[in-house]
Amino acid sequence: MSATGKVTQKQELAITALLATGDQGRAAKASGVNPSTLRRWFTGDPVFVAAYAKARREAFTLAVAALQRLAAKAVACLESVLDDVDAPPQCRVGAARTVLELAVKGTETQDVVERLDALEEAAADAPRTH
């Protein structure tokens, strides 16, 4: 950690390599950091650990956004398989099963979000007691 309480340039390189490789050994080699130094950062440098966790969350957010952009195409693909009378029955059944499973999961998720929103609203409106 640098004196400023931020990760060093070498730590930034290590974080980038960790995201790219998913492996501490390969990340150490790719970033030019000694593997024992990388392990020490993980066990004894909370600023490094927090920066790595933040970078992972940001990378995951980007991946989820990419999946969301592809969702409409995936649904159209499933729909085309369902509508294709010449498709093998197992393909049509598989597509139907996937659509039903995802519809149920989506409905359940939406219900939970609505209930959570209602609870948060009720909690915000409730008088505070100390």
C-alpha positions as CSV (number, residue, x, y, z in Angstrom):
1,M,0.0,0.0,0.0
2,S,1.2,3.5,-0.8
3,A,1.4,6.2,1.8
4,T,-1.8,7.7,0.4
5,G,-3.9,4.8,1.4
6,K,-4.5,3.8,-2.2
7,V,-3.2,0.8,-4.1
8,T,0.1,1.2,-5.8
9,Q,0.6,1.0,-9.5
10,K,2.1,-2.5,-9.1
11,Q,-1.0,-3.6,-7.1
12,E,-3.2,-2.2,-9.9
13,L,-1.3,-4.4,-12.3
14,A,-1.8,-7.4,-10.1
15,I,-5.6,-6.7,-9.8
16,T,-5.9,-6.4,-13.5
17,A,-4.0,-9.7,-14.0
18,L,-6.1,-11.4,-11.3
19,L,-9.3,-10.4,-13.2
20,A,-7.8,-11.6,-16.5
21,T,-6.4,-14.9,-15.2
22,G,-8.5,-15.8,-12.2
23,D,-5.4,-17.4,-10.6
24,Q,-2.9,-15.9,-8.2
25,G,0.1,-17.7,-9.6
26,R,-0.6,-16.7,-13.2
27,A,-1.5,-13.2,-12.1
28,A,1.7,-12.8,-10.1
29,K,3.7,-13.9,-13.2
30,A,1.7,-11.7,-15.6
31,S,2.1,-8.6,-13.4
32,G,5.7,-9.1,-12.4
33,V,4.8,-9.5,-8.7
34,N,6.4,-12.1,-6.6
35,P,3.7,-14.7,-5.6
36,S,4.6,-14.3,-1.9
37,T,4.1,-10.6,-2.2
38,L,0.7,-11.1,-3.8
39,R,-0.3,-13.5,-1.0
40,R,0.9,-11.0,1.6
41,W,-1.3,-8.3,0.0
42,F,-4.3,-10.6,0.2
43,T,-3.7,-11.4,3.9
44,G,-2.3,-8.1,5.2
45,D,-3.3,-5.2,3.1
46,P,-7.0,-4.3,3.5
47,V,-6.8,-1.5,0.9
48,F,-5.6,-4.0,-1.7
49,V,-8.3,-6.5,-0.7
50,A,-11.0,-3.8,-0.9
51,A,-9.7,-2.6,-4.3
52,Y,-9.7,-6.1,-5.7
53,A,-13.2,-6.8,-4.4
54,K,-14.4,-3.5,-6.0
55,A,-12.8,-4.4,-9.3
56,R,-14.4,-7.9,-9.2
57,R,-17.8,-6.3,-8.5
58,E,-17.4,-3.9,-11.4
59,A,-16.3,-6.7,-13.7
60,F,-19.3,-8.7,-12.7
61,T,-21.7,-5.8,-13.2
62,L,-20.3,-5.4,-16.8
63,A,-20.8,-9.1,-17.4
64,V,-24.4,-9.0,-16.1
65,A,-25.1,-6.0,-18.3
66,A,-23.8,-7.9,-21.4
67,L,-26.0,-10.9,-20.5
68,Q,-29.0,-8.6,-20.1
69,R,-28.3,-7.2,-23.6
70,L,-28.4,-10.7,-25.0
71,A,-31.6,-11.7,-23.2
72,A,-33.9,-10.6,-25.9
73,K,-31.9,-12.6,-28.5
74,A,-32.0,-15.7,-26.2
75,V,-35.8,-15.4,-25.8
76,A,-36.2,-15.0,-29.6
77,C,-34.1,-18.2,-30.1
78,L,-36.2,-20.2,-27.6
79,E,-39.3,-18.9,-29.3
80,S,-38.1,-19.9,-32.7
81,V,-37.3,-23.4,-31.5
82,L,-40.7,-23.7,-29.8
83,D,-42.4,-22.6,-33.1
84,D,-40.3,-24.8,-35.4
85,V,-42.5,-27.8,-36.1
86,D,-39.6,-29.4,-37.9
87,A,-37.3,-29.2,-34.8
88,P,-36.7,-32.5,-33.0
89,P,-39.2,-33.0,-30.2
90,Q,-36.5,-33.0,-27.5
91,C,-35.3,-29.6,-28.7
92,R,-38.8,-28.2,-28.5
93,V,-39.4,-29.7,-25.1
94,G,-36.0,-28.4,-23.8
95,A,-36.9,-24.9,-25.0
96,A,-40.3,-25.1,-23.4
97,R,-38.8,-26.3,-20.1
98,T,-36.3,-23.5,-20.2
99,V,-39.0,-20.9,-20.9
100,L,-41.2,-22.2,-18.1
101,E,-38.3,-22.4,-15.5
102,L,-37.1,-18.9,-16.3
103,A,-40.6,-17.5,-16.2
104,V,-41.2,-19.0,-12.8
105,K,-37.8,-17.7,-11.5
106,G,-38.5,-14.3,-13.0
107,T,-41.9,-14.1,-11.3
108,E,-40.5,-15.2,-8.0
109,T,-37.7,-12.6,-8.2
110,Q,-40.2,-9.9,-9.1
111,D,-42.4,-10.9,-6.2
112,V,-39.5,-10.7,-3.8
113,V,-38.4,-7.3,-5.1
114,E,-41.9,-5.9,-4.7
115,R,-42.2,-7.3,-1.2
116,L,-38.7,-5.9,-0.3
117,D,-39.7,-2.5,-1.7
118,A,-42.9,-2.5,0.4
119,L,-40.9,-3.4,3.5
120,E,-38.3,-0.7,2.9
121,E,-41.1,1.9,2.4
122,A,-42.8,0.8,5.6
123,A,-39.6,1.0,7.5
124,A,-38.9,4.5,6.1
125,D,-42.4,5.6,7.2
126,A,-42.2,4.0,10.6
127,P,-41.4,6.3,13.5
128,R,-37.8,6.0,14.8
129,T,-37.3,5.0,18.4
130,H,-33.9,5.3,20.1
